[in-house]
């Protein structure tokens, strides 16, 4: 089983500002009853442009890498099909 403290390193900063996310991967499969041998977990976020500052400030930059806001804006625009940014 994955150490819950490891997951809380990511979940607590996301929940503080109310960012939308879901956890997927092997850990999520096991929780929902599908046995897996892997213990990976992935975090998927819904990240509108107005939530980017909250994501940037949620994590200590000395301990975590968060891409620059320009990169996040370009990536979210590309996912929406918006090529104007």
C-alpha positions as CSV (number, residue, x, y, z in Angstrom):
1,X,0.0,0.0,0.0
2,X,1.2,3.5,-0.8
3,X,2.2,5.6,2.2
4,X,-0.7,8.0,2.8
5,X,1.8,10.7,3.9
6,X,3.3,10.6,0.4
7,X,-0.1,11.2,-1.2
8,X,-0.9,14.0,1.3
9,X,2.2,15.9,0.1
10,X,0.3,16.5,-3.1
11,X,-3.4,16.3,-2.1
12,X,-3.3,18.8,0.8
13,X,-1.8,21.6,-1.2
14,X,-4.4,21.0,-4.0
15,X,-7.3,20.9,-1.6
16,X,-6.3,24.0,0.3
17,X,-7.1,26.4,-2.6
18,X,-9.9,24.1,-3.8
19,X,-8.2,23.0,-7.0
20,X,-10.0,20.2,-8.9
21,X,-8.1,17.0,-9.3
22,X,-8.4,13.2,-9.4
23,X,-5.9,10.4,-8.6
24,X,-5.5,7.6,-11.1
25,X,-3.1,4.8,-11.7
26,X,-2.4,1.6,-9.8
27,X,-3.2,3.0,-6.4
28,X,-6.6,4.2,-7.5
29,X,-7.4,0.9,-9.1
30,X,-6.6,-1.0,-5.9
31,X,-8.8,1.3,-3.9
32,X,-11.7,0.7,-6.3
33,X,-11.2,-3.1,-6.0
34,X,-9.2,-3.8,-9.2
35,X,-6.0,-5.7,-8.0
36,X,-2.8,-4.3,-9.5
37,X,0.8,-5.0,-9.0
38,X,2.0,-1.5,-9.6
39,X,1.8,1.2,-6.9
40,X,2.0,4.2,-9.2
41,X,-0.4,7.1,-8.9
42,X,-1.1,10.0,-11.2
43,X,-2.7,13.3,-10.5
44,X,-5.0,14.7,-13.2
45,X,-6.2,18.3,-12.8
46,X,-8.9,20.6,-14.2
47,X,-6.9,23.8,-14.5
48,X,-8.7,26.8,-15.8
49,X,-6.5,29.9,-16.4
50,X,-7.8,31.6,-13.2
51,X,-6.6,28.6,-11.1
52,X,-3.0,28.8,-12.3
53,X,-1.9,31.3,-9.6
54,X,-3.4,29.1,-6.9
55,X,-1.5,26.1,-8.2
56,X,1.8,28.1,-8.3
57,X,1.4,29.2,-4.7
58,X,0.2,25.8,-3.4
59,X,3.6,24.1,-3.6
60,X,6.9,25.2,-2.0
61,X,9.2,26.0,-4.9
62,X,12.2,24.7,-2.9
63,X,10.6,21.3,-2.7
64,X,8.4,21.0,-5.9
65,X,8.6,22.0,-9.5
66,X,5.6,23.8,-10.9
67,X,5.9,24.9,-14.5
68,X,5.9,28.6,-15.2
69,X,2.5,30.2,-15.6
70,X,3.2,30.9,-19.2
71,X,3.7,27.2,-19.9
72,X,0.6,26.2,-17.9
73,X,-1.4,28.8,-19.9
74,X,-0.1,27.4,-23.2
75,X,-0.8,23.8,-22.2
76,X,-4.3,24.5,-21.0
77,X,-5.1,26.6,-24.1
78,X,-3.8,23.8,-26.4
79,X,-6.1,21.3,-24.6
80,X,-9.0,23.6,-25.3
81,X,-8.0,24.0,-28.9
82,X,-7.3,27.7,-28.4
83,X,-4.2,28.6,-30.4
84,X,-4.4,32.3,-29.8
85,X,-2.0,32.3,-26.8
